[in-house]
Amino acid sequence: MPAQLEMPMQKVRTEPRDPPPTGSAPAPALRWVDPLQVPDWDQRVARLPGATVFHSRGWIEVLQTTYGHRPAYLCLEQGDQWLACLPLAEVCSPFTGRRAVSLPFTDLCPCLRTELAAARALWPCLTRRARQVGWQHVELRSAEVVPPGTPPSLEFLGHVLDLRPGPDALRAEMDSAARRSLRKALDSNLRADIATDPAAMADYYRLHCRTRKRHGLPPQPWRFFQHLQRCLVDRGQGFVVRVRKDQAVVAAAVFLHFGNHAFYKFGASDLSAQEFRPNNLAMWAGMRYCCERGFQQLHLGRTSLWNEGLRRFKSGLGAREERIPIFCWSARTDRFLPREDKAKGWHTVMFRLLPVPLLRLAGELLYPHMD
């Protein structure tokens, strides 16, 4: 059975409360679970529809070992079967407060469930827990758990590729601009390779720091990517695509995967090589490799509503567009709060002016308090 945290088990009671007849199914029960204490966590999660790498043991291990965020997953179970599972991590900061997030630095994190009613049953227990332990707010990155009709605090765009038709069909579904860019990359003698070794992650990180500077954002700490390598890539749940011009790595991308689903998580490139369209080749190499591995779906990550260029790039690959809602509930006011997209603002101007070593230091200092 899953290991429990310090909170007593919360049971879903039905009337009458007499024990069920011999041979009948046990009553559903709500439990707070630490996935790092459940040896067969990934196997149990994989049984629920829609499980992604962000529901896996490896991802929460990355968050805990890098930032100290404590896992507290809320599961509705019946016997040895889970009916619903909501991943949460407790973020404690003297600057940004104590809160629960599902999950920090995760593009989307739907509640896994056998049916919608099972997810809805989690909300009263979740809000009660928040008040008991002093969470200032709870942030969810999907709509299954919150009361029906709740308006989102913030929205992003997501883009999803159906990989089942295969590489040839995927290339045919690209728009004309994407196909031209891919031909440009191939005609420019760029070379793409797939790697899973730490050196490939280090190659990605060097480009990552320079790309984040262009965007006016500090890079995640190098230790985050080291833990990503150890907890996911080394365990066969991710890979790095590198694109070279001559001998120089001019673009790279990090893909993660779990079950039949793959996820494009990070991408970076050298601005001086943009005329050769290395990003297009990196994405195409990742798409083709995912097809070869038998993955059925590739999620291209979330995009800010204002970022029309990135939206066109992902849509041009033939991806289906969807909305990713964010819900932020305040325990003090019992209301849902508005949130701002922090990828754009006055701070981006300041960060663009800093040299990369200072940006890396800023990332080390800031990310433990962010989500």
HUGI-V596299 format. One record per residue. PSI is psi in whole degrees, -180 to 180 (* if undefined). D_FIRST is the distance of its C-alpha to the first C-alpha in whole Angstrom. Layout:
psi = {PSI:PSI}
d_first = {D_FIRST:D_FIRST}
This chain:
psi = {154:146:142:150:-170:-17:133:153:135:119:142:115:147:159:138:166:10:154:145:151:152:131:-12:164:143:157:144:147:143:132:145:126:140:108:-23:-11:7:105:-36:33:-51:-38:-39:-43:-38:-18:-17:139:142:8:135:179:-26:-11:-4:163:-39:-39:-45:-28:-39:-47:-39:-46:-28:-46:-6:12:131:125:141:88:136:119:137:118:154:108:-127:16:138:133:-27:151:119:109:135:148:136:122:119:122:137:-14:-38:3:-176:127:167:134:140:91:157:142:29:128:-43:152:75:150:125:135:154:-31:160:-36:-33:-40:-42:-29:-13:-25:-49:-40:-38:-46:-35:-42:-42:-43:-35:-43:-5:27:127:-38:165:130:125:144:39:166:1:-33:-35:160:143:141:1:125:142:151:-27:153:147:173:143:154:130:132:131:113:-8:-32:-21:168:-44:-44:-37:-43:-38:-28:-12:151:170:-37:-41:-40:-39:-41:-39:-42:-39:-44:-43:-37:-16:10:32:147:132:141:156:129:155:13:160:-30:-36:-40:-37:-39:-43:-44:-36:-43:-35:-46:-42:-36:-42:-35:-43:-35:-7:36:144:148:152:153:150:-34:-28:-45:-30:-43:-34:-42:-49:-43:-20:-59:-46:-20:14:25:27:169:164:133:129:140:128:143:114:-118:-6:137:116:-7:152:156:145:125:140:156:157:127:-129:4:133:158:126:112:-44:146:146:158:165:119:-31:-15:11:-28:-21:-1:51:-29:-38:-40:-39:-45:-43:-41:-40:-42:-46:-41:-40:-39:-44:-32:-8:14:145:-24:142:117:133:13:174:153:135:146:-29:-13:77:-32:-47:-35:-44:-39:-47:-42:-35:-19:-2:15:147:133:141:165:140:105:148:132:125:110:130:126:-28:-43:-10:39:159:130:147:148:156:147:111:4:-6:138:-173:-31:-26:-32:-44:-44:-31:-25:-15:145:159:-43:-40:-34:-41:-40:-41:-40:-42:-40:-34:-40:-33:-20:0:173:*}
d_first = {0:4:6:9:13:15:16:15:13:15:15:17:20:22:26:26:23:23:20:20:22:21:20:19:16:14:15:14:12:13:10:12:10:11:11:13:10:8:10:10:10:14:13:11:13:16:16:17:21:22:20:22:22:22:18:17:16:20:21:19:20:24:24:22:24:27:28:25:23:20:17:16:14:14:12:12:10:11:9:7:10:11:14:15:14:17:17:19:21:22:26:28:32:35:37:35:32:29:27:24:24:23:23:26:29:27:29:27:24:23:20:18:18:19:22:24:23:19:20:23:20:19:23:23:20:21:24:23:21:24:27:24:24:27:27:30:29:26:27:26:27:27:28:25:24:27:29:31:35:34:36:35:36:36:36:36:37:35:36:35:36:35:36:36:40:40:42:45:44:43:46:48:46:47:50:53:52:49:51:54:52:50:53:55:52:52:56:56:55:51:49:45:42:39:37:34:35:35:39:38:36:39:42:40:39:43:44:41:43:46:45:43:46:48:46:46:42:41:39:35:35:36:33:31:32:31:28:28:29:27:23:24:28:28:24:26:25:29:32:36:39:42:45:49:52:54:52:51:47:48:45:41:38:34:32:28:26:23:23:26:27:29:30:33:32:35:39:42:46:49:51:54:53:52:55:54:51:48:45:46:46:42:41:42:41:38:38:39:37:34:36:36:33:32:30:31:31:32:32:35:33:35:38:40:42:45:45:47:48:44:43:46:45:42:43:46:43:43:40:39:39:36:35:33:32:31:31:31:30:32:30:34:36:33:35:34:36:38:37:40:39:40:41:44:46:49:47:47:51:50:47:50:52:50:50:47:47:47:44:42:42:42:38:37:38:37:34:31:33:33:30}
